Amino acid sequence: RGGNWYAMDNAGERSTWRKYYINVCRPLNPVPGCDRYASACQMKYKNDQGSFSETVSISNLGVAKTGPMV
């Protein structure tokens, strides 16, 4: 059983970066702030006194109904 995959969109300034957590077979393994049934969610980076932290931007980008088919 694997974990979540993620993809980074790090074009431009760090405050515009986005991170996407993805699980194509089932809902995401728990990610703070993401919907418990989501198979993908989007994070953004917030500047808090010079330190960037990851916060949820879109909590649910979709739900996997079935696993991949070959």
ChimeraX attribute file (.defattr): number of C-alpha atoms within 10 A of each C-alpha:
attribute: neighborCount
match mode: 1-to-1
recipient: residues
	/A:1	2
	/A:2	7
	/A:3	10
	/A:4	18
	/A:5	13
	/A:6	13
	/A:7	11
	/A:8	12
	/A:9	12
	/A:10	12
	/A:11	9
	/A:12	8
	/A:13	7
	/A:14	14
	/A:15	13
	/A:16	12
	/A:17	16
	/A:18	19
	/A:19	19
	/A:20	19
	/A:21	20
	/A:22	22
	/A:23	20
	/A:24	16
	/A:25	15
	/A:26	18
	/A:27	19
	/A:28	23
	/A:29	18
	/A:30	13
	/A:31	14
	/A:32	11
	/A:33	15
	/A:34	23
	/A:35	20
	/A:36	15
	/A:37	16
	/A:38	22
	/A:39	24
	/A:40	25
	/A:41	24
	/A:42	22
	/A:43	20
	/A:44	19
	/A:45	18
	/A:46	17
	/A:47	11
	/A:48	8
	/A:49	6
	/A:50	7
	/A:51	8
	/A:52	13
	/A:53	12
	/A:54	15
	/A:55	17
	/A:56	20
	/A:57	16
	/A:58	15
	/A:59	20
	/A:60	17
	/A:61	15
	/A:62	14
	/A:63	19
	/A:64	16
	/A:65	11
	/A:66	9
	/A:67	10
	/A:68	9
	/A:69	4
	/A:70	3
